[in-house]
Amino acid sequence: MDPVARPTRHQRMSVDAQHMLALGESGRYEFKRDAEAVSPKVLAALANWVALDPTREVAHLLVGVDEVEDAKTGLVYGVPCGLPKGLDRAVARIQDIASRTRPIPVEVFIIEEAVDEEVPFLRVEVGPTMPPHFDDEGRRQTRQGRSTRALTDDELLRIYLDREAGSFAARFRQTTTELQSAVGAVGNQVDQIAAGIEKHIAEPITRITVTAEEAVDAAHSAASAADSANAAADTASYEVEHVQRLVRDLQEVVNDLDDESHQNLVHRVAQVRRKVWWNFTIDTFEHTSARASKLTDQLLELLARDVSVDPARNSWELAVWHDLLGDRRAQRRSRGTQKWWGEVIAEVQGFLKSPAYAAPDLPDLRAAIQADIDHEVDDPESVTNQFRALLDDD
């Protein structure tokens, strides 16, 4: 929603509210006669409707508004009917209902309309936080016109993919910040290199240019200037050698900076271990059983071991922990159970004992072709063509 501060109370009915009342109910606007009619299902459906289209920012719920049908045109529009129990109680109820949407509460921005008039009402802007949203009964629904319906499989998939894309973007920004922090450790050296380039390369090159121009003028002036030309050539030769030495020194500095990238890799391994430890703590702090203590000891043994200095092993370990965190996000409510943690800890123990990348998936292509060669050749989604696409990636 719009981060700029906006009024949450209007003494008179705002222009926006008047516009919504005139348009009537739709996918974007929903009217409820009183706050008691607002439920987690209603808020989740509105938030999911927004999540289905990246161009949508919010949906609007008007509470304390009745629907009226024009007898002549048949068009339905909204008419404020007020909130008998008061604005404050209605606001509190809507905030409570929003807190009961899953997997985390939807975002609501509540605006009090026409507070100095006879029939005040509420205008609620609803937006998604971690879609698809659902109520306590697990219903994942969206708006369709003036009614609601279940999200289709394709819509659910699209929402999940959009959400993961957003998570990836956030992780990418975080990784960029970490890299910038690591590079900052050598920032002073970079400044010194820049000063060195200015002093030992830019200035000598300028002097070389001036010297060469002077040498040309001297050659044209007279034979008596031959000695000056020779002297200028000697000066130019010295400066060129000096520049070459500086370039070699700079190359050594660049190589040193490249070697320090291994330290950055070690930093990333340490950071992802901290994330795993934090997620485990969040998932299991309520458990006091012997099983929970055993899992804690097993995971701590994995995470507290020294970080390898081998870049290849560190890259491999990063992939292992990132896969674990990704699998956790895919669990119910994005949290791992004790059973799940026990299984993944055992799996990681095996990985770290014998580090190796997974072998490629090699389907039985011969059997597939022998069973239906026409299908395997003509259908782009066949096992054979999907496998050939992997070969084309190279």
Buried (B, 14 or more C-beta within 10 A) or exposed (E): EEEEEEEEEBEEBBEBBBEBBEBBBBBBBBBBBBBEEBBBBBBBBBBBBBBBEEEBEBBBBBBBBBBBEEEEEEEBBBEBBBBEEEBEEBBEBBEEBBEBBBBEBBBBBBBBBBEEBEBBBBBBBBBBBBBBBBBEEEBBBBBEEBEBEEBEEEBBEBBEEBBEEEEEEEEEEEEEEBBEEBBEEBEEEEEEBEEBBEEBBEEBEEEBEEBBEBBEEBBEEEEEBEEBBEBBEEBBEEBEEBBEEBEEEBEEBEEEEEEEEEEBBBBBBEBBBEBBBEBBEEBBEEBEEEBBEEBBEBBEEBBEEEBBEEEEBBEBBBBBBBBBBEBBEEEEEEBBEBEBBBEBBEBBEEBBEEEEEEEEEEEEBEEBBEEEEEBBEEEEEBBBBEBEEEEEEE
